[in-house]
């Protein structure tokens, strides 16, 4: 079992920034990758980016977010981060942390709301 807890969400103005954090606990030795997904109102969940624990290689990074969002990890603390810059209203969504250990585990989700 792996437990994931997100933090750092909330309200931002268009053009602003937020930094999401996710900490994993439990059987963290089994984690091979962590990442972020999001689900906007009326839309299906979509991947934002994932990062491999051992190598730090980033995969499945959504092209439309490159240059604005950055994913990183801190293995010593079993954490993954999502730095979100130049936020836009269309970034409004519930953001979910994911860990592959090796099956998928999910955080509870955290709201990000970007106003005009």
N, C-alpha and C positions, 0 to 999 in steps of 0.2 A: 504494500500500500504506500502511496505517495500522496501527501497533502500539499496543496498549493494555495497560497494566499496572496492576492494582489493588493497593491496600494498605490496611491499617487494620482488617482483619477480625480475628476471633478469638473469644474467649469473653467473655460478659457475663452478669451476673445479671439476672433479671427486674426490670424497672424501671430498668435501667442504660442506658448510652449507648455508642455507637460512632460513629466518623466514618470513612467509607470515602473513599478518594481514588483517582483514576484519572488517569494521565498518558498523553497521546497523543504519538506520535512518527511520523516518516515524512512522508507527504504530508499534513500537517495543514492546509494551505491549502484542501484540498477538503472539510473537515469542515463540515457545515451544522448538525448537532445532535449532542448526546451524551446518554447516559442510562444508566439502571440497570435491570436485570432481575434476577429471582431465581428459583431453582428449589428448592423444598422437597422433602424426601424423599417419594417416592411421588407427587409432583405434577408437572404440566407447568410449564414456564417461563412466567413472567408478568412483565409490565412493572411497574416501580415508578414511574418518572417519566422524562421526557425534557425537555431544555432546548435551545432553539435558540441557536446560537453567537452570531449577530449581534444578535438582539433581546433575548435573555435570557428570552423567553417560555417558560413551562412548559406542557407538554402531556402528555396521557396519565397524569396523576398519579392513582394508585390511590386511590379515595375512602376506603378503609378505613385508609389510612396518613396521610391528611392530619391535621395536628395533632401527629403524632409524628415524621414524616420530613420532611426539607427537602433539596431539590436545589439546587445552586448551581454556578457555573462560574468559572474564572479563565482568560480567553482568552489573557492574556499568557504563561501557562505551559502552555497547552493541557491544562487540567485540568478535571475535573468531580468534585464531591463529593456525598456522601450523608450527611447528619447524621441519625443514628437515635437517637431518645430514647424513653424509656418502653418499652424493648424487652420483648417477650413471647416465650415459648417458641415460639409459632407463627411468629415471624419467623426461626426457624432455617432456613437455606437457604444455597445457594451463590449469591453475588451476582456478576453479570456486568456489566462496563462495556461499553457499546456506543457506537460512533461511526458516523454516517451521512456518507459521504464520496464520493459520495452513496449508494453501496451500503453495506451493513452490515458493520462490522468488530467483532470481539468480543475482549475480554480473556480470560484463562485462567480466570477465576472465582476468588472468594475466599470461604472458609467463614466464616459467621457462626453461632455457636451460642449460644443463650440458655437458661440453666438456670433451673429453678424456684426 
